[in-house]
């Protein structure tokens, strides 16, 4: 399900400036459609993580970027491993 920018802002209780900053930092990469952007449920979860890192754990901007990069790498590795067939299964 795709979520409009306005709905995303309401659901996350974010302001436009914060969302724009997160997109400039490339912490969120919504799908661009004409003059708008669309978000997924995964984007909502990622935004909640960003919020928790900032507000609950006090992680600074640089730290958030590093954490998100590491999480993306782990996710990519899991996908790569899931695509491989084990010799015992082949």
PDB file of N, CA, C and O in Angstrom:
ATOM      1  N   UNK A   1       0.848  -1.183   0.000  1.00  0.00           N
ATOM      2  CA  UNK A   1       0.000   0.000   0.000  1.00  0.00           C
ATOM      3  C   UNK A   1       0.891   1.244   0.000  1.00  0.00           C
ATOM      4  O   UNK A   1       1.839   1.335   0.780  1.00  0.00           O
ATOM      5  N   UNK A   2       0.592   2.166  -0.848  1.00  0.00           N
ATOM      6  CA  UNK A   2       1.345   3.406  -0.926  1.00  0.00           C
ATOM      7  C   UNK A   2       0.637   4.494  -0.110  1.00  0.00           C
ATOM      8  O   UNK A   2      -0.591   4.554  -0.050  1.00  0.00           O
ATOM      9  N   UNK A   3       1.448   5.347   0.510  1.00  0.00           N
ATOM     10  CA  UNK A   3       0.942   6.386   1.400  1.00  0.00           C
ATOM     11  C   UNK A   3       1.384   7.743   0.866  1.00  0.00           C
ATOM     12  O   UNK A   3       2.548   7.932   0.513  1.00  0.00           O
ATOM     13  N   UNK A   4       0.456   8.675   0.812  1.00  0.00           N
ATOM     14  CA  UNK A   4       0.779  10.028   0.338  1.00  0.00           C
ATOM     15  C   UNK A   4       1.641  10.747   1.367  1.00  0.00           C
ATOM     16  O   UNK A   4       1.698  10.361   2.535  1.00  0.00           O
ATOM     17  N   UNK A   5       2.301  11.785   0.914  1.00  0.00           N
ATOM     18  CA  UNK A   5       3.138  12.594   1.804  1.00  0.00           C
ATOM     19  C   UNK A   5       2.325  13.144   2.977  1.00  0.00           C
ATOM     20  O   UNK A   5       2.768  13.082   4.124  1.00  0.00           O
ATOM     21  N   UNK A   6       1.151  13.674   2.695  1.00  0.00           N
ATOM     22  CA  UNK A   6       0.339  14.274   3.758  1.00  0.00           C
ATOM     23  C   UNK A   6      -0.097  13.228   4.781  1.00  0.00           C
ATOM     24  O   UNK A   6      -0.103  13.499   5.982  1.00  0.00           O
ATOM     25  N   UNK A   7      -0.460  12.036   4.312  1.00  0.00           N
ATOM     26  CA  UNK A   7      -0.850  10.979   5.244  1.00  0.00           C
ATOM     27  C   UNK A   7       0.359  10.514   6.056  1.00  0.00           C
ATOM     28  O   UNK A   7       0.242  10.243   7.251  1.00  0.00           O
ATOM     29  N   UNK A   8       1.515  10.423   5.405  1.00  0.00           N
ATOM     30  CA  UNK A   8       2.745  10.034   6.087  1.00  0.00           C
ATOM     31  C   UNK A   8       3.054  11.021   7.212  1.00  0.00           C
ATOM     32  O   UNK A   8       3.382  10.611   8.326  1.00  0.00           O
ATOM     33  N   UNK A   9       2.952  12.316   6.925  1.00  0.00           N
ATOM     34  CA  UNK A   9       3.220  13.346   7.930  1.00  0.00           C
ATOM     35  C   UNK A   9       2.283  13.212   9.118  1.00  0.00           C
ATOM     36  O   UNK A   9       2.704  13.338  10.268  1.00  0.00           O
ATOM     37  N   UNK A  10       1.005  12.954   8.837  1.00  0.00           N
ATOM     38  CA  UNK A  10       0.023  12.815   9.913  1.00  0.00           C
ATOM     39  C   UNK A  10       0.310  11.567  10.741  1.00  0.00           C
ATOM     40  O   UNK A  10       0.329  11.627  11.971  1.00  0.00           O
ATOM     41  N   UNK A  11       0.531  10.441  10.073  1.00  0.00           N
ATOM     42  CA  UNK A  11       0.753   9.184  10.792  1.00  0.00           C
ATOM     43  C   UNK A  11       2.028   9.212  11.628  1.00  0.00           C
ATOM     44  O   UNK A  11       2.079   8.619  12.705  1.00  0.00           O
ATOM     45  N   UNK A  12       3.051   9.894  11.137  1.00  0.00           N
ATOM     46  CA  UNK A  12       4.324   9.975  11.862  1.00  0.00           C
ATOM     47  C   UNK A  12       4.390  11.185  12.799  1.00  0.00           C
ATOM     48  O   UNK A  12       5.323  11.309  13.591  1.00  0.00           O
ATOM     49  N   UNK A  13       3.408  12.062  12.708  1.00  0.00           N
ATOM     50  CA  UNK A  13       3.400  13.299  13.502  1.00  0.00           C
ATOM     51  C   UNK A  13       4.668  14.106  13.253  1.00  0.00           C
ATOM     52  O   UNK A  13       5.311  14.594  14.181  1.00  0.00           O
ATOM     53  N   UNK A  14       5.009  14.232  11.964  1.00  0.00           N
ATOM     54  CA  UNK A  14       6.197  14.975  11.537  1.00  0.00           C
ATOM     55  C   UNK A  14       5.794  16.285  10.886  1.00  0.00           C
ATOM     56  O   UNK A  14       4.660  16.447  10.436  1.00  0.00           O
ATOM     57  N   UNK A  15       6.733  17.216  10.842  1.00  0.00           N
ATOM     58  CA  UNK A  15       6.524  18.439  10.078  1.00  0.00           C
ATOM     59  C   UNK A  15       7.254  18.315   8.738  1.00  0.00           C
ATOM     60  O   UNK A  15       8.114  17.451   8.566  1.00  0.00           O
ATOM     61  N   UNK A  16       6.903  19.180   7.802  1.00  0.00           N
ATOM     62  CA  UNK A  16       7.485  19.146   6.455  1.00  0.00           C
ATOM     63  C   UNK A  16       9.003  19.293   6.476  1.00  0.00           C
ATOM     64  O   UNK A  16       9.705  18.608   5.732  1.00  0.00           O
ATOM     65  N   UNK A  17       9.505  20.173   7.315  1.00  0.00           N
ATOM     66  CA  UNK A  17      10.947  20.435   7.359  1.00  0.00           C
ATOM     67  C   UNK A  17      11.712  19.183   7.775  1.00  0.00           C
ATOM     68  O   UNK A  17      12.737  18.850   7.179  1.00  0.00           O
ATOM     69  N   UNK A  18      11.215  18.492   8.794  1.00  0.00           N
ATOM     70  CA  UNK A  18      11.881  17.273   9.256  1.00  0.00           C
ATOM     71  C   UNK A  18      11.862  16.208   8.166  1.00  0.00           C
ATOM     72  O   UNK A  18      12.880  15.568   7.902  1.00  0.00           O
ATOM     73  N   UNK A  19      10.718  16.017   7.539  1.00  0.00           N
ATOM     74  CA  UNK A  19      10.627  15.020   6.472  1.00  0.00           C
ATOM     75  C   UNK A  19      11.562  15.365   5.321  1.00  0.00           C
ATOM     76  O   UNK A  19      12.245  14.491   4.786  1.00  0.00           O
ATOM     77  N   UNK A  20      11.591  16.629   4.943  1.00  0.00           N
ATOM     78  CA  UNK A  20      12.495  17.046   3.867  1.00  0.00           C
ATOM     79  C   UNK A  20      13.952  16.781   4.240  1.00  0.00           C
ATOM     80  O   UNK A  20      14.733  16.341   3.396  1.00  0.00           O
ATOM     81  N   UNK A  21      14.324  17.040   5.478  1.00  0.00           N
ATOM     82  CA  UNK A  21      15.689  16.784   5.940  1.00  0.00           C
ATOM     83  C   UNK A  21      16.016  15.295   5.847  1.00  0.00           C
ATOM     84  O   UNK A  21      17.093  14.920   5.382  1.00  0.00           O
ATOM     85  N   UNK A  22      15.094  14.455   6.287  1.00  0.00           N
ATOM     86  CA  UNK A  22      15.319  13.012   6.241  1.00  0.00           C
ATOM     87  C   UNK A  22      15.473  12.523   4.805  1.00  0.00           C
ATOM     88  O   UNK A  22      16.236  11.594   4.539  1.00  0.00           O
ATOM     89  N   UNK A  23      14.748  13.149   3.880  1.00  0.00           N
ATOM     90  CA  UNK A  23      14.877  12.752   2.477  1.00  0.00           C
ATOM     91  C   UNK A  23      16.183  13.281   1.883  1.00  0.00           C
ATOM     92  O   UNK A  23      16.816  12.584   1.091  1.00  0.00           O
ATOM     93  N   UNK A  24      16.598  14.492   2.247  1.00  0.00           N
ATOM     94  CA  UNK A  24      17.882  15.036   1.782  1.00  0.00           C
ATOM     95  C   UNK A  24      19.029  14.168   2.300  1.00  0.00           C
ATOM     96  O   UNK A  24      19.987  13.911   1.571  1.00  0.00           O
ATOM     97  N   UNK A  25      18.940  13.721   3.536  1.00  0.00           N
ATOM     98  CA  UNK A  25      19.953  12.844   4.131  1.00  0.00           C
ATOM     99  C   UNK A  25      19.899  11.437   3.513  1.00  0.00           C
ATOM    100  O   UNK A  25      20.786  10.614   3.741  1.00  0.00           O
ATOM    101  N   UNK A  26      18.852  11.183   2.737  1.00  0.00           N
ATOM    102  CA  UNK A  26      18.588   9.876   2.112  1.00  0.00           C
ATOM    103  C   UNK A  26      18.334   8.783   3.144  1.00  0.00           C
ATOM    104  O   UNK A  26      18.641   7.612   2.918  1.00  0.00           O
ATOM    105  N   UNK A  27      17.771   9.185   4.275  1.00  0.00           N
ATOM    106  CA  UNK A  27      17.351   8.216   5.274  1.00  0.00           C
ATOM    107  C   UNK A  27      16.040   7.578   4.836  1.00  0.00           C
ATOM    108  O   UNK A  27      15.759   6.422   5.150  1.00  0.00           O
ATOM    109  N   UNK A  28      15.246   8.350   4.107  1.00  0.00           N
ATOM    110  CA  UNK A  28      14.006   7.859   3.501  1.00  0.00           C
ATOM    111  C   UNK A  28      14.095   8.115   2.006  1.00  0.00           C
ATOM    112  O   UNK A  28      14.475   9.203   1.573  1.00  0.00           O
ATOM    113  N   UNK A  29      13.745   7.112   1.227  1.00  0.00           N
ATOM    114  CA  UNK A  29      13.792   7.228  -0.233  1.00  0.00           C
ATOM    115  C   UNK A  29      12.434   6.845  -0.809  1.00  0.00           C
ATOM    116  O   UNK A  29      12.264   5.750  -1.345  1.00  0.00           O
ATOM    117  N   UNK A  30      11.473   7.751  -0.694  1.00  0.00           N
ATOM    118  CA  UNK A  30      10.136   7.435  -1.205  1.00  0.00           C
ATOM    119  C   UNK A  30      10.127   7.387  -2.729  1.00  0.00           C
ATOM    120  O   UNK A  30      11.037   7.886  -3.392  1.00  0.00           O
ATOM    121  N   UNK A  31       9.095   6.787  -3.256  1.00  0.00           N
ATOM    122  CA  UNK A  31       8.911   6.758  -4.715  1.00  0.00           C
ATOM    123  C   UNK A  31       8.425   8.133  -5.167  1.00  0.00           C
ATOM    124  O   UNK A  31       7.471   8.679  -4.613  1.00  0.00           O
ATOM    125  N   UNK A  32       9.082   8.675  -6.163  1.00  0.00           N
ATOM    126  CA  UNK A  32       8.691   9.984  -6.706  1.00  0.00           C
ATOM    127  C   UNK A  32       7.688   9.789  -7.828  1.00  0.00           C
ATOM    128  O   UNK A  32       7.926   9.030  -8.769  1.00  0.00           O
ATOM    129  N   UNK A  33       6.563  10.485  -7.716  1.00  0.00           N
ATOM    130  CA  UNK A  33       5.504  10.415  -8.708  1.00  0.00           C
ATOM    131  C   UNK A  33       5.081  11.840  -9.044  1.00  0.00           C
ATOM    132  O   UNK A  33       4.507  12.545  -8.214  1.00  0.00           O
ATOM    133  N   UNK A  34       5.374  12.251 -10.277  1.00  0.00           N
ATOM    134  CA  UNK A  34       5.078  13.617 -10.741  1.00  0.00           C
ATOM    135  C   UNK A  34       5.636  14.633  -9.749  1.00  0.00           C
ATOM    136  O   UNK A  34       6.849  14.685  -9.542  1.00  0.00           O
ATOM    137  N   UNK A  35       4.780  15.434  -9.136  1.00  0.00           N
ATOM    138  CA  UNK A  35       5.238  16.472  -8.193  1.00  0.00           C
ATOM    139  C   UNK A  35       5.090  16.043  -6.738  1.00  0.00           C
ATOM    140  O   UNK A  35       5.109  16.882  -5.837  1.00  0.00           O
ATOM    141  N   UNK A  36       4.943  14.748  -6.504  1.00  0.00           N
ATOM    142  CA  UNK A  36       4.699  14.269  -5.153  1.00  0.00           C
ATOM    143  C   UNK A  36       5.582  13.050  -4.877  1.00  0.00           C
ATOM    144  O   UNK A  36       6.303  12.578  -5.756  1.00  0.00           O
ATOM    145  N   UNK A  37       5.511  12.560  -3.659  1.00  0.00           N
ATOM    146  CA  UNK A  37       6.220  11.347  -3.270  1.00  0.00           C
ATOM    147  C   UNK A  37       5.224  10.405  -2.612  1.00  0.00           C
ATOM    148  O   UNK A  37       4.238  10.838  -2.015  1.00  0.00           O
ATOM    149  N   UNK A  38       5.497   9.111  -2.729  1.00  0.00           N
ATOM    150  CA  UNK A  38       4.668   8.100  -2.100  1.00  0.00           C
ATOM    151  C   UNK A  38       5.537   7.232  -1.204  1.00  0.00           C
ATOM    152  O   UNK A  38       6.673   6.904  -1.548  1.00  0.00           O
ATOM    153  N   UNK A  39       4.995   6.868  -0.064  1.00  0.00           N
ATOM    154  CA  UNK A  39       5.715   6.090   0.929  1.00  0.00           C
ATOM    155  C   UNK A  39       5.069   4.720   1.098  1.00  0.00           C
ATOM    156  O   UNK A  39       3.899   4.520   0.771  1.00  0.00           O
ATOM    157  N   UNK A  40       5.859   3.782   1.617  1.00  0.00           N
ATOM    158  CA  UNK A  40       5.368   2.439   1.901  1.00  0.00           C
ATOM    159  C   UNK A  40       5.269   2.242   3.409  1.00  0.00           C
ATOM    160  O   UNK A  40       5.680   3.098   4.193  1.00  0.00           O
ATOM    161  N   UNK A  41       4.719   1.104   3.796  1.00  0.00           N
ATOM    162  CA  UNK A  41       4.680   0.748   5.219  1.00  0.00           C
ATOM    163  C   UNK A  41       6.108   0.593   5.752  1.00  0.00           C
ATOM    164  O   UNK A  41       6.380   0.913   6.909  1.00  0.00           O
ATOM    165  N   UNK A  42       7.015   0.103   4.907  1.00  0.00           N
ATOM    166  CA  UNK A  42       8.416  -0.022   5.319  1.00  0.00           C
ATOM    167  C   UNK A  42       9.017   1.357   5.601  1.00  0.00           C
ATOM    168  O   UNK A  42       9.823   1.504   6.519  1.00  0.00           O
ATOM    169  N   UNK A  43       8.629   2.366   4.817  1.00  0.00           N
ATOM    170  CA  UNK A  43       9.090   3.734   5.073  1.00  0.00           C
ATOM    171  C   UNK A  43       8.585   4.228   6.427  1.00  0.00           C
ATOM    172  O   UNK A  43       9.300   4.927   7.144  1.00  0.00           O
ATOM    173  N   UNK A  44       7.352   3.862   6.772  1.00  0.00           N
ATOM    174  CA  UNK A  44       6.812   4.244   8.082  1.00  0.00           C
ATOM    175  C   UNK A  44       7.638   3.612   9.201  1.00  0.00           C
ATOM    176  O   UNK A  44       7.974   4.276  10.182  1.00  0.00           O
ATOM    177  N   UNK A  45       7.961   2.341   9.050  1.00  0.00           N
ATOM    178  CA  UNK A  45       8.759   1.655  10.071  1.00  0.00           C
ATOM    179  C   UNK A  45      10.144   2.284  10.183  1.00  0.00           C
ATOM    180  O   UNK A  45      10.665   2.463  11.284  1.00  0.00           O
ATOM    181  N   UNK A  46      10.736   2.618   9.040  1.00  0.00           N
ATOM    182  CA  UNK A  46      12.066   3.244   9.042  1.00  0.00           C
ATOM    183  C   UNK A  46      12.003   4.620   9.695  1.00  0.00           C
ATOM    184  O   UNK A  46      12.897   4.989  10.456  1.00  0.00           O
ATOM    185  N   UNK A  47      10.966   5.368   9.405  1.00  0.00           N
ATOM    186  CA  UNK A  47      10.795   6.689  10.015  1.00  0.00           C
ATOM    187  C   UNK A  47      10.625   6.570  11.529  1.00  0.00           C
ATOM    188  O   UNK A  47      11.141   7.395  12.283  1.00  0.00           O
ATOM    189  N   UNK A  48       9.905   5.547  11.967  1.00  0.00           N
ATOM    190  CA  UNK A  48       9.743   5.336  13.411  1.00  0.00           C
ATOM    191  C   UNK A  48      11.088   5.017  14.049  1.00  0.00           C
ATOM    192  O   UNK A  48      11.387   5.487  15.146  1.00  0.00           O
ATOM    193  N   UNK A  49      11.901   4.214  13.358  1.00  0.00           N
ATOM    194  CA  UNK A  49      13.246   3.912  13.854  1.00  0.00           C
ATOM    195  C   UNK A  49      14.086   5.182  13.953  1.00  0.00           C
ATOM    196  O   UNK A  49      14.761   5.408  14.957  1.00  0.00           O
ATOM    197  N   UNK A  50      14.044   6.009  12.911  1.00  0.00           N
ATOM    198  CA  UNK A  50      14.796   7.272  12.924  1.00  0.00           C
ATOM    199  C   UNK A  50      14.354   8.127  14.103  1.00  0.00           C
ATOM    200  O   UNK A  50      15.182   8.680  14.827  1.00  0.00           O
ATOM    201  N   UNK A  51      13.054   8.230  14.288  1.00  0.00           N
ATOM    202  CA  UNK A  51      12.512   9.018  15.397  1.00  0.00           C
ATOM    203  C   UNK A  51      13.014   8.470  16.735  1.00  0.00           C
ATOM    204  O   UNK A  51      13.457   9.232  17.594  1.00  0.00           O
ATOM    205  N   UNK A  52      12.942   7.156  16.906  1.00  0.00           N
ATOM    206  CA  UNK A  52      13.379   6.541  18.161  1.00  0.00           C
ATOM    207  C   UNK A  52      14.880   6.750  18.401  1.00  0.00           C
ATOM    208  O   UNK A  52      15.306   7.020  19.524  1.00  0.00           O
ATOM    209  N   UNK A  53      15.662   6.624  17.346  1.00  0.00           N
ATOM    210  CA  UNK A  53      17.104   6.838  17.489  1.00  0.00           C
ATOM    211  C   UNK A  53      17.397   8.263  17.935  1.00  0.00           C
ATOM    212  O   UNK A  53      18.239   8.488  18.804  1.00  0.00           O
ATOM    213  N   UNK A  54      16.694   9.230  17.333  1.00  0.00           N
ATOM    214  CA  UNK A  54      16.932  10.635  17.675  1.00  0.00           C
ATOM    215  C   UNK A  54      16.425  10.983  19.059  1.00  0.00           C
ATOM    216  O   UNK A  54      17.155  11.539  19.880  1.00  0.00           O
ATOM    217  N   UNK A  55      15.176  10.655  19.308  1.00  0.00           N
ATOM    218  CA  UNK A  55      14.518  11.178  20.506  1.00  0.00           C
ATOM    219  C   UNK A  55      14.661  10.286  21.736  1.00  0.00           C
ATOM    220  O   UNK A  55      14.813  10.789  22.849  1.00  0.00           O
ATOM    221  N   UNK A  56      14.614   8.980  21.549  1.00  0.00           N
ATOM    222  CA  UNK A  56      14.697   8.087  22.701  1.00  0.00           C
ATOM    223  C   UNK A  56      16.142   7.744  23.065  1.00  0.00           C
ATOM    224  O   UNK A  56      16.473   7.595  24.242  1.00  0.00           O
ATOM    225  N   UNK A  57      17.000   7.621  22.048  1.00  0.00           N
ATOM    226  CA  UNK A  57      18.376   7.200  22.297  1.00  0.00           C
ATOM    227  C   UNK A  57      19.388   8.329  22.164  1.00  0.00           C
ATOM    228  O   UNK A  57      20.548   8.155  22.536  1.00  0.00           O
ATOM    229  N   UNK A  58      18.977   9.486  21.640  1.00  0.00           N
ATOM    230  CA  UNK A  58      19.863  10.637  21.535  1.00  0.00           C
ATOM    231  C   UNK A  58      20.973  10.488  20.505  1.00  0.00           C
ATOM    232  O   UNK A  58      22.029  11.106  20.639  1.00  0.00           O
ATOM    233  N   UNK A  59      20.744   9.671  19.477  1.00  0.00           N
ATOM    234  CA  UNK A  59      21.754   9.478  18.436  1.00  0.00           C
ATOM    235  C   UNK A  59      21.786  10.719  17.544  1.00  0.00           C
ATOM    236  O   UNK A  59      20.736  11.232  17.158  1.00  0.00           O
ATOM    237  N   UNK A  60      22.990  11.203  17.213  1.00  0.00           N
ATOM    238  CA  UNK A  60      23.101  12.390  16.365  1.00  0.00           C
ATOM    239  C   UNK A  60      22.921  12.015  14.880  1.00  0.00           C
ATOM    240  O   UNK A  60      22.807  10.837  14.541  1.00  0.00           O
ATOM    241  N   UNK A  61      22.898  13.027  14.007  1.00  0.00           N
ATOM    242  CA  UNK A  61      22.646  12.798  12.579  1.00  0.00           C
ATOM    243  C   UNK A  61      23.653  11.859  11.946  1.00  0.00           C
ATOM    244  O   UNK A  61      23.283  10.965  11.184  1.00  0.00           O
ATOM    245  N   UNK A  62      24.918  12.056  12.257  1.00  0.00           N
ATOM    246  CA  UNK A  62      25.946  11.192  11.677  1.00  0.00           C
ATOM    247  C   UNK A  62      25.744   9.742  12.115  1.00  0.00           C
ATOM    248  O   UNK A  62      25.873   8.817  11.313  1.00  0.00           O
ATOM    249  N   UNK A  63      25.429   9.559  13.387  1.00  0.00           N
ATOM    250  CA  UNK A  63      25.200   8.219  13.920  1.00  0.00           C
ATOM    251  C   UNK A  63      24.001   7.545  13.277  1.00  0.00           C
ATOM    252  O   UNK A  63      24.031   6.347  12.996  1.00  0.00           O
ATOM    253  N   UNK A  64      22.954   8.309  13.045  1.00  0.00           N
ATOM    254  CA  UNK A  64      21.767   7.743  12.399  1.00  0.00           C
ATOM    255  C   UNK A  64      22.120   7.279  10.990  1.00  0.00           C
ATOM    256  O   UNK A  64      21.713   6.194  10.573  1.00  0.00           O
ATOM    257  N   UNK A  65      22.865   8.084  10.265  1.00  0.00           N
ATOM    258  CA  UNK A  65      23.275   7.692   8.920  1.00  0.00           C
ATOM    259  C   UNK A  65      24.062   6.392   8.922  1.00  0.00           C
ATOM    260  O   UNK A  65      23.859   5.533   8.064  1.00  0.00           O
ATOM    261  N   UNK A  66      24.956   6.251   9.882  1.00  0.00           N
ATOM    262  CA  UNK A  66      25.764   5.030   9.983  1.00  0.00           C
ATOM    263  C   UNK A  66      24.891   3.834  10.327  1.00  0.00           C
ATOM    264  O   UNK A  66      25.017   2.775   9.714  1.00  0.00           O
ATOM    265  N   UNK A  67      24.018   3.995  11.292  1.00  0.00           N
ATOM    266  CA  UNK A  67      23.130   2.900  11.707  1.00  0.00           C
ATOM    267  C   UNK A  67      22.250   2.453  10.544  1.00  0.00           C
ATOM    268  O   UNK A  67      22.110   1.255  10.297  1.00  0.00           O
ATOM    269  N   UNK A  68      21.658   3.402   9.832  1.00  0.00           N
ATOM    270  CA  UNK A  68      20.789   3.043   8.708  1.00  0.00           C
ATOM    271  C   UNK A  68      21.570   2.358   7.597  1.00  0.00           C
ATOM    272  O   UNK A  68      21.072   1.417   6.980  1.00  0.00           O
ATOM    273  N   UNK A  69      22.781   2.816   7.337  1.00  0.00           N
ATOM    274  CA  UNK A  69      23.620   2.187   6.320  1.00  0.00           C
ATOM    275  C   UNK A  69      23.930   0.742   6.694  1.00  0.00           C
ATOM    276  O   UNK A  69      23.862  -0.150   5.848  1.00  0.00           O
ATOM    277  N   UNK A  70      24.267   0.513   7.953  1.00  0.00           N
ATOM    278  CA  UNK A  70      24.555  -0.843   8.410  1.00  0.00           C
ATOM    279  C   UNK A  70      23.318  -1.735   8.322  1.00  0.00           C
ATOM    280  O   UNK A  70      23.414  -2.891   7.910  1.00  0.00           O
ATOM    281  N   UNK A  71      22.171  -1.208   8.704  1.00  0.00           N
ATOM    282  CA  UNK A  71      20.932  -1.980   8.594  1.00  0.00           C
ATOM    283  C   UNK A  71      20.625  -2.332   7.137  1.00  0.00           C
ATOM    284  O   UNK A  71      20.187  -3.444   6.842  1.00  0.00           O
ATOM    285  N   UNK A  72      20.856  -1.389   6.237  1.00  0.00           N
ATOM    286  CA  UNK A  72      20.630  -1.653   4.812  1.00  0.00           C
ATOM    287  C   UNK A  72      21.570  -2.748   4.311  1.00  0.00           C
ATOM    288  O   UNK A  72      21.170  -3.597   3.514  1.00  0.00           O
ATOM    289  N   UNK A  73      22.810  -2.728   4.776  1.00  0.00           N
ATOM    290  CA  UNK A  73      23.770  -3.758   4.375  1.00  0.00           C
ATOM    291  C   UNK A  73      23.344  -5.133   4.885  1.00  0.00           C
ATOM    292  O   UNK A  73      23.414  -6.118   4.151  1.00  0.00           O
ATOM    293  N   UNK A  74      22.910  -5.198   6.121  1.00  0.00           N
ATOM    294  CA  UNK A  74      22.443  -6.469   6.684  1.00  0.00           C
ATOM    295  C   UNK A  74      21.239  -6.975   5.894  1.00  0.00           C
ATOM    296  O   UNK A  74      21.161  -8.160   5.567  1.00  0.00           O
ATOM    297  N   UNK A  75      20.310  -6.086   5.591  1.00  0.00           N
ATOM    298  CA  UNK A  75      19.129  -6.474   4.811  1.00  0.00           C
ATOM    299  C   UNK A  75      19.540  -7.006   3.436  1.00  0.00           C
ATOM    300  O   UNK A  75      19.002  -8.012   2.974  1.00  0.00           O
ATOM    301  N   UNK A  76      20.483  -6.339   2.790  1.00  0.00           N
ATOM    302  CA  UNK A  76      20.970  -6.787   1.485  1.00  0.00           C
ATOM    303  C   UNK A  76      21.634  -8.152   1.560  1.00  0.00           C
ATOM    304  O   UNK A  76      21.447  -8.985   0.673  1.00  0.00           O
ATOM    305  N   UNK A  77      22.407  -8.382   2.612  1.00  0.00           N
ATOM    306  CA  UNK A  77      23.050  -9.680   2.792  1.00  0.00           C
ATOM    307  C   UNK A  77      22.022 -10.779   3.031  1.00  0.00           C
ATOM    308  O   UNK A  77      22.158 -11.884   2.507  1.00  0.00           O
ATOM    309  N   UNK A  78      21.008 -10.482   3.812  1.00  0.00           N
ATOM    310  CA  UNK A  78      19.952 -11.467   4.060  1.00  0.00           C
ATOM    311  C   UNK A  78      19.235 -11.828   2.767  1.00  0.00           C
ATOM    312  O   UNK A  78      18.920 -12.994   2.531  1.00  0.00           O
ATOM    313  N   UNK A  79      18.978 -10.829   1.930  1.00  0.00           N
ATOM    314  CA  UNK A  79      18.335 -11.102   0.644  1.00  0.00           C
ATOM    315  C   UNK A  79      19.232 -11.950  -0.238  1.00  0.00           C
ATOM    316  O   UNK A  79      18.763 -12.877  -0.899  1.00  0.00           O
ATOM    317  N   UNK A  80      20.517 -11.638  -0.250  1.00  0.00           N
ATOM    318  CA  UNK A  80      21.462 -12.403  -1.068  1.00  0.00           C
ATOM    319  C   UNK A  80      21.547 -13.846  -0.594  1.00  0.00           C
ATOM    320  O   UNK A  80      21.567 -14.769  -1.407  1.00  0.00           O
ATOM    321  N   UNK A  81      21.595 -14.038   0.700  1.00  0.00           N
ATOM    322  CA  UNK A  81      21.662 -15.386   1.246  1.00  0.00           C
ATOM    323  C   UNK A  81      20.372 -16.161   1.013  1.00  0.00           C
ATOM    324  O   UNK A  81      20.413 -17.369   0.781  1.00  0.00           O
ATOM    325  N   UNK A  82      19.262 -15.503   1.068  1.00  0.00           N
ATOM    326  CA  UNK A  82      17.973 -16.161   0.847  1.00  0.00           C
ATOM    327  C   UNK A  82      17.840 -16.640  -0.589  1.00  0.00           C
ATOM    328  O   UNK A  82      17.094 -17.582  -0.860  1.00  0.00           O
ATOM    329  N   UNK A  83      18.552 -16.005  -1.510  1.00  0.00           N
ATOM    330  CA  UNK A  83      18.478 -16.374  -2.913  1.00  0.00           C
ATOM    331  C   UNK A  83      19.357 -17.556  -3.283  1.00  0.00           C
ATOM    332  O   UNK A  83      19.244 -18.096  -4.383  1.00  0.00           O
ATOM    333  N   UNK A  84      20.224 -17.957  -2.378  1.00  0.00           N
ATOM    334  CA  UNK A  84      21.135 -19.071  -2.662  1.00  0.00           C
ATOM    335  C   UNK A  84      20.489 -20.389  -2.267  1.00  0.00           C
ATOM    336  O   UNK A  84      19.756 -20.465  -1.280  1.00  0.00           O
ATOM    337  N   UNK A  85      20.769 -21.425  -3.048  1.00  0.00           N
ATOM    338  CA  UNK A  85      20.280 -22.765  -2.765  1.00  0.00           C
ATOM    339  C   UNK A  85      21.393 -23.549  -2.087  1.00  0.00           C
ATOM    340  O   UNK A  85      22.515 -23.597  -2.590  1.00  0.00           O
ATOM    341  N   UNK A  86      21.095 -24.151  -0.967  1.00  0.00           N
ATOM    342  CA  UNK A  86      22.082 -24.960  -0.252  1.00  0.00           C
ATOM    343  C   UNK A  86      22.277 -26.288  -0.991  1.00  0.00           C
ATOM    344  O   UNK A  86      21.308 -26.843  -1.510  1.00  0.00           O
ATOM    345  N   UNK A  87      23.510 -26.810  -1.049  1.00  0.00           N
ATOM    346  CA  UNK A  87      23.787 -28.058  -1.767  1.00  0.00           C
ATOM    347  C   UNK A  87      22.873 -29.210  -1.334  1.00  0.00           C
ATOM    348  O   UNK A  87      22.471 -30.018  -2.171  1.00  0.00           O
ATOM    349  N   UNK A  88      22.545 -29.298  -0.057  1.00  0.00           N
ATOM    350  CA  UNK A  88      21.687 -30.384   0.414  1.00  0.00           C
ATOM    351  C   UNK A  88      20.262 -30.267  -0.111  1.00  0.00           C
ATOM    352  O   UNK A  88      19.542 -31.262  -0.201  1.00  0.00           O
ATOM    353  N   UNK A  89      19.853 -29.032  -0.460  1.00  0.00           N
ATOM    354  CA  UNK A  89      18.494 -28.797  -0.939  1.00  0.00           C
ATOM    355  C   UNK A  89      18.403 -28.922  -2.448  1.00  0.00           C
ATOM    356  O   UNK A  89      17.317 -29.167  -2.974  1.00  0.00           O
ATOM    357  N   UNK A  90      19.531 -28.757  -3.174  1.00  0.00           N
ATOM    358  CA  UNK A  90      19.528 -28.712  -4.632  1.00  0.00           C
ATOM    359  C   UNK A  90      19.387 -30.056  -5.190  1.00  0.00           C
ATOM    360  O   UNK A  90      19.364 -30.219  -6.410  1.00  0.00           O
TER     361      UNK A  90
END
